[in-house]
Amino acid sequence: DNIESNDFMPVGKSGLYCLISNDNDNIYIDMKVEDRKIQNRILTEGLTIWINMDGREEKKMGIRFPLGSRNQPGHKKTEREENSPPRAESMENLLSMANTIEILGFISEQQRRFPSENRDSFRGSVKLEEGGKLYYKLIMPMAKLPMRNSRGSHGAMPFILGIEYGSLPATNKSGVNRGPAPSSIFHSGSSGKGGSELIWIKDVRLATSK
């Protein structure tokens, strides 16, 4: 509940700082973002957490939060808007729009979009605290994830997480988003037509004790 500043680890050279933790019911993804440009991209263009249980670098299942001010329900993008930088908006206004979660590729889930303050499914928050640091939290219920048990040992098999901010790239004909293969624990780079930034975190293992 009380995360210290030194609990966060840098995610490669992406400018993001991350802490992944879990209890018996949930996986918690906490991030600290100090770079103002990255903060604006997350709040205007959105952020997606990709989760893959089979060790492949395919973006088939993800949680998009926040959607981004330019991706709000009912908002239609014009060609001019697609090719122009986001207009300046107050941080307070951008944070007020960070209140919706969209789930991608979860076949068993009927509801695709719902409020981020949600006790029955995925939930999250984005806050700006003193010093101009943006703090992101996403809570993923394990009951909603296709966890795989390890063979011959306790706990779940390691899995891969992808952190992608910026415009969501279009799917290919097979309906699967394919990103650059992670060459190390952290791998970052541009992905997709929209120039989104994607960071892969390999070999994520759940804690089975404190």
Secondary structure as GFF3:
##gff-version 3
##sequence-region A 1 210
A	DSSP	three_ten_helix	5	7	.	.	.	ID=ss1
A	DSSP	beta_strand	9	10	.	.	.	ID=ss2
A	DSSP	beta_strand	16	22	.	.	.	ID=ss3
A	DSSP	beta_strand	26	33	.	.	.	ID=ss4
A	DSSP	alpha_helix	36	45	.	.	.	ID=ss5
A	DSSP	beta_strand	47	52	.	.	.	ID=ss6
A	DSSP	beta_strand	58	59	.	.	.	ID=ss7
A	DSSP	beta_strand	62	64	.	.	.	ID=ss8
A	DSSP	three_ten_helix	69	71	.	.	.	ID=ss9
A	DSSP	alpha_helix	79	82	.	.	.	ID=ss10
A	DSSP	alpha_helix	91	96	.	.	.	ID=ss11
A	DSSP	beta_strand	100	104	.	.	.	ID=ss12
A	DSSP	beta_strand	113	115	.	.	.	ID=ss13
A	DSSP	beta_strand	123	129	.	.	.	ID=ss14
A	DSSP	beta_strand	133	141	.	.	.	ID=ss15
A	DSSP	three_ten_helix	142	144	.	.	.	ID=ss16
A	DSSP	beta_strand	159	165	.	.	.	ID=ss17
A	DSSP	beta_strand	177	178	.	.	.	ID=ss18
A	DSSP	beta_strand	186	191	.	.	.	ID=ss19
A	DSSP	beta_strand	196	204	.	.	.	ID=ss20
###
